[in-house]
Amino acid sequence: MKKFFLTAALGAAVAITGASGAMAGKIRMKMESTYPSKLAQLGSLGKTLEHNINTTSGGTVQVKFYEPGALVPPLELFDAIRSGAVDAAWSTPGYWQGKEPALALFASVPFGPSAGEYLAWMWYGGGEKMMQDIYHRHGLHSITCGVIAPEASGWFRKPVQSITDLKGKKMRFFGLGAKVMQKLGVDTQLLAGADIYPALERGAIDATEFSMPAIDLSLGFYQVAKHYYFPGWHQQSTLFELLLNKKKWDAMDAQQKAVLQTACKANVAIGLAEGEAIQFGAIKKLQAKGVKLHRWSDEDIALLRKTWNEVAAEEAAKNADFKKAWDSLQKFRADYKVWKDYGYLK
């Protein structure tokens, strides 16, 4: 009888273990960030993600956040994760456009959708699936894991009379917007956040864009450049990711994967709400520090839009993945406009 009950108990335990998904064992991940943890939203959302995964997983998934450069240089994370040297990154797909040009479309799009429309395409219009297909070819897996509000257009030492005045200037610029600026004759550079202020201070660059007012305020750009331009035509919303080694992802059971996916969706909501809540206070502080706010003229915006359409067509002609994603986004936006025109105030 004792043997019968022992056998039955063991059988039940195996069944329960299998049902709970614990057979995969505990997953531990080293996650390096491309942004410092103290940086509002860009870094803090990575720390929030770490906390929420560790808290909600019941110990089955444990993530450790590492500051930029603690494991490898931030812009080398793509290859480091692919090789298995690092498990994961808190980042944005736009950093890897040098590896795969189409990935930039899953980070931010000039004159692109606002956060709601962007997420709708990513989650329900096939965007995230196309992004993952590209990453999977490299042994990587990405989960959309954050979104922030529109960015500013840039910091300049002197007022800019026209966007054409920037020809020949050196400017830090990110993503697809950099290609637009290059086509207009601007010498663009992609610098990590921590490298921008010293480059601006010593004159290695003439101007910079980086992020939204609350984030730019914390980096102190106002100390060396007093003219702040809007709107951020190049990044009306920006998506972030939890980038994983695909073997690490495949080793997880359904429950562990759900923990990461759910934590990332929570991060999206937190990033959107917080980003909208902290900008006006930051703008007031910047104005108190002598910063002059400017808006690009209608003529400048029209030139930037025209140039972006040329860049998009050129990129689509060069890269099949870019064309597939760009065509998909354009079709989705055309369909979405029917709802937008009727459902929203103009």
Sequence and secondary structure as in RCSB ss.txt:
>XXXX:A:sequence
MKKFFLTAALGAAVAITGASGAMAGKIRMKMESTYPSKLAQLGSLGKTLEHNINTTSGGTVQVKFYEPGALVPPL
ELFDAIRSGAVDAAWSTPGYWQGKEPALALFASVPFGPSAGEYLAWMWYGGGEKMMQDIYHRHGLHSITCGVIAP
EASGWFRKPVQSITDLKGKKMRFFGLGAKVMQKLGVDTQLLAGADIYPALERGAIDATEFSMPAIDLSLGFYQVA
KHYYFPGWHQQSTLFELLLNKKKWDAMDAQQKAVLQTACKANVAIGLAEGEAIQFGAIKKLQAKGVKLHRWSDED
IALLRKTWNEVAAEEAAKNADFKKAWDSLQKFRADYKVWKDYGYLK
>XXXX:A:secstr
 HHHHHHHHHHHHHHHHHHHTGGG  EEEEEEESS TTSTTTTHHHHHHHHHHHHHSTTSEEEEEE TTSSS GG
GHHHHHHHTSS EEEE GGGGTTT GGGGGGT  TT   HHHHHHHHHHSSHHHHHHHHHHTTTEEEEEEEEE  
   EEESS  S GGGGTT EEE  HHHHHHHHHTT EEE   HHHHHHHHHTTSSSEE  S HHHHHHHTGGGT 
 EEEE  TT SSEEEEEEEEHHHHHTS HHHHHHHHHHHHHHHHHHHHHHHHSHHHHHHHHHHTT EEEE  HHH
HHHHHHHHHHHHHHHHHH HHHHHHHHHHHHHHHHHHHHHHHHS  
